Amino acid sequence: MIRFEGTYFDGKSSMAHPVGISSDGTVIRIRGEDGQMMAEVPLRVCVITPALGTTRRSFRLPDDARCETDDTEAISDLERQKGENPGMRFVHLLESHWMWVAVCMVTLLVCVWLFMSHGIPFLAKGAAKAVPYPVMEKISQKALTMLDEKFFKPSELDLANREKLTALFQDISREIGTGHDYRLEFRKSPRIGPNAFALPSGLILMTDELVKLAENDREVLGVLIHEMAHVEKRHGLRQVIQNAGVFLLISALVGDIVSITSTAATLPTLLIESGYSRKFERDADEATGLYFIKKGWSIRAYQDILVRITKNEPKYTGSSLLSTHPATDERVKYLQSLENAGMK
């Protein structure tokens, strides 16, 4: 039997009645100070309001009547009898102890950080893989249109040079054989300078300035393999989805084509100004280094053009994708470690 003191409001007036309350687990009885029965109702029809900080507890009765009490333990016993608010009792327990509140806040922050740093990238990887090729082609065409309008001019490379590099590129794509429809196009860009970009469909853009900066075909080859790795691993889509956050991530996972194709608006900015994450750049560098090692070549040619691009960067107003994220010296050191490991 639960017994406690409280205040009763009959729902007909605002008058407060001091009462004694008892419950046998089936019926709640409310008696006035003179012992007169003021209400007797089944416990099952009572609605016990969840605890809110240190405010008085209450429960509602039929006909808008209610009872209030400072005896929180008695109300907790009623909740257990009725099997009500189990989750809220736990929340109230946490709210009543500041150390638990602090622990919950820290736990929440850690969970948010883990989701942002690991959860979103993991889900973005799966979402990018789920995007069908026709959608990637549409995204790439929109991105190409924006790039041509803002950053590129028609290539001025002579036909023989373009045909030679295109043939080299086709040989590489057939050899690697990842199943992507790779295409190589050339553009001139006095604003960006020596650079190359990979669009999700497999279209790779290389600037005249990069071709002129390269001292041999193997340097160009290294850049092309690097960009092909970005396509194969869908780094562009993954980076856009990660940057856009949870909304685009959900849209991609559920197949919202309209939302996915709208990413074309942010892809040029990503390629020109932001570049890929350190991990994506390292993944592409690793693919390039391993290809060179497999062929029995030194990775030095690829390292040399990375360094040369960095030295030429101040001449151009645009950012250089190949010289950032991470810094060139860090990338060169990583490539050197790959080559040293491959020689053992």
N, C-alpha and C positions, 0 to 999 in steps of 0.2 A: 504494500500500500504506500502510495506517495502522498505526502501532505505538505502543503506550503501556504504562505500568505500572499495575497495579491490585491489587485484593484479590478473591479468588475464594471464594465460599461454595457448597459442593456441594449444599446442600439437605438433607443427611442428618445433618449435625452443625453445631454453632455455630463450628467452627474456621475461622479466617481463613487463607487461603493467599496469600502474596505471589506474583503471577504477571506474566508478560509477555503482552500481548494484541496480536493482529494481525488485520487484515481486508483482503481483496483486493476488497471490494465484493460478494462472493458468500458467503464463508464466514468465520466468526470462529473463530480458533484461540487456545486458552488453554494456555500452558506454564508449568510450575512453575520454580522457581529453578534446578533441576538440568536444565532443558531437556525434561523429560518432558511429553508431551501429556496435559493433564488434561480437555480438552473440545474438541470440534470440531463446530460446529453451523452450519447455514445462517443467514445474516444475516436472512433473511425471517422466521424464527421467533422472533427476539429482540424483546423489547419494551423500548424505550428510554423511561425515565421522564422527564417534562418537567423542565426546570430549575426549581429553587426557591431563589431568592436565591443565597447563596454556599455552600449545602450540597453535599456530594459528589454527583457524577453516578453513575447506575447503570443497568444494563440487566438484564432478567430473561431467564433461559434455561429450557429445558424441565426438568421434574422439580424445580421450585422452586429451581433454582440461580440465582445472580446474581453479578454483578461490580460492584464499586464502584471509582471512581477520582477523583483530584483533577484530572485532565487534561481540563478542560472543552472545550478546543479539539478534542481527539481525539473526544470524544463528539459534538460538533457536526458533525464530519466524518462520523461514522457516521450521524447523522440525515440529513445531506444524501445520503449513499449510499443510504439506505433510503427517503428521501422522507417522513420521519416528523416530526411536531411542528413544522411550519413556522410555525403561528400562535404556538405557545408559545415558539419561539425569538425571535420578535419581542417577545413580552411580557417575556421574560428580558432582552433588550437594553434595554428601557425601564426595567426594575427595577434594572438595574445602573448607571444614571446618574441621579443625583438631579435633575438639571436636567430630564431628560425626564419624570420623575415629576411634578415641579412643573408642567411644561407640560401634562401630561395632566390633572392635577387642575384647573387653571384652565380648560382646554378643557371638562372635564366640567361644571364649575359654570356656565360660559357656556351650554352646551347645555341644562342643566336650566332655567336662567333663561329662555332663549329659548322652550323648550317651555311653561313655565308662563305666560309673558307673551304669547306669540303662538300657539304650537301648540295649547294647550288652547282658547283663545277661538275659533280658526279651526275646530277640529274640533267644538266645541260649537255653533257656528253651523250646521254641516251636520247635526249630530245633531238639533238643535231643529227644523230644517226637515223632517226625516224622520219626526217624530212625527205620526201621523194625527189627524184632528180628533176622533174618538170618544175617544181617549186624553186629548186636551187638555180635552175636556168633563168627563171623569171626574176629572182632576186639579183642574179649576176647582170642581167641585161639592164635592169633599172640602175644598179650601181655603176655600170659602165657608162650609161648615158650621163649620169651626174659627174663622173670623173672626167669625161670628155668635155663637158661644158665648163668645168671649173679649173681643171688642172692640166689637161693634155692638149697637144696640137698634133696634126698628122705627122707621121714619121718622115724624116728626110734621109734615112739610111738608103744607100744604093741597093738596087734589086739583088745584086749578086750576094751582098752581105746578108740580107734578110733571108734569101733562099738557103744559104749555107747554114745559118743558125737554125732555121726552121727544120731543115733536114736533120741536124744534130739533135734537136729537141724531139723530133719524131722517133729517132732511133732510141733515145733514152726512154720515152714513154712506152715503146713496145717492149723494151728490155725489162723495165720495172713491172709492167703489166698488172697494174692495180685495178683495172676495169673502168677507170675514169676516162671520160672523153676529153683528153687534154688538147688545148689549142694555144698557140703562141701568137701574140700580136705585138706590134711595136708602136710606140708613141714618142713624141718629143715633148719634153717638159722642162723649159728653162727655170720654172719656179721650184720644182721638186729636185731636179738633177738626177744623178745616178740612182736608179731605184728599180724595183720589180715588185709586182703585186699579184697575188693569187685570188681569184674570185671563186666562190663555192662550186660553180659548174665545172671547173677545170680550166677556165680561161686564164692564162697567165699573160700579164702585160709587162713588157720590158722597155725601158726608156732608151732612146738613142744615146743619151749621156752615159748610161751604164755600159753600153756596148763599146763606146769610144774609150771609156776608162779602163776596160779590161785589156790586159796585155797578151792574153792568149785564150783559146777556146775553153781550156779547162777551168779557168776562172768563171767564165760564163756558165759552164756546165754546173759548177758548184751552186751558183745562184738559182739555176733552174731546178735542180734537185731539191734545194731548200724550199722553194715555192710549191713544188709538187707534193712535198711532205705536208705542207699546210693544207693543201686540198684533200689529200688522202685522209688526214686526221680530222678534217672538217673544223679546223681551228677558227676560221672566220665566223662561221655560224655559232660555234660554241662561245666565242668571245662576245658576240653581239647578244646572245641569249643571257649570258652571265651578267653583262653590263646592264641589260634592260631589267633584270630582276625577276621576281617571282611571277608577275603577271604574264610576261612573254614566255617564261618557262612553262607555266600551266597551259598557255595557248598552244605551244609547240607539242606538248605531251598529248593534248586532246585533239590535235590535228586541226587547229584553227588556221586555215590557209591565209585568210585576210591579214591576221595579225602577224603571221610569219613573213609574208611578202612585204609587209611594211618595214621590215628590218633593212630593206634596201636603202632606206633613207639615212640610216646610221652607219652602214657599212663603209662608205667612202671616208667618213670622218674617222672611223676606227683605223682604216688602213693608212691614211695620210698623217693624222695627228697623234693617235694613241698607240698604234701598233699592237702587237700581241703581248700576252703576258710572258714573264720570264720562262715559265714552264713550257709554253708553246714554242717559244724561240729555241729553247734548248732541245726540245723534241725534234724540231726541224733540222737544227744543226747536227744532232746525233745521226739522223737519217742520212744527211749529206756525208758526214765523216765515215760512217759505216759503208756507204756505197764506194767511196774512194778507197777505203782499206780493202774491201772485197775485190776491187779491180787491181789491187797492188800498186796504187798510186799514193803519193804523199798528199796529205791534206793541206799542205803549205799554200797551194794555189788559191784555195778557198779562203784561207786565213788572210792572204795578201790582199785580196779584193775587198774584204771586210775592212781592213785597215785603211786602204786607199779611199774607200767611200767616206770613212770618218774624216779623213784629212781634207776631203773636198767639200764636206758638208757646209762649212761656213760660207761658201760661195752662193748658197741657195737659200731662199726664204722659207721653203717648205721643210718639214721634218723628214728625216730619212729613216724609213722602216728598217733597213738593214743595219743601221748603226745604233739603234736604241733597243731597250727592253731585252736583255740587259745590256750594259755597256760593252763596247767591242772588246776591250782588253779581257774582260771576264769570259766572253765567248771564245776568244782565241785560246785562252788558257784551257778551257774545257776541251776544245778541239785538239790541242796538244796532248792532253791527258788521254784522249781517245786513241790518238796515233801511237803514243807510247805503249798503251795497253795492247794495241793490235800488233805491235812489233815483238811482243814477248811470246 
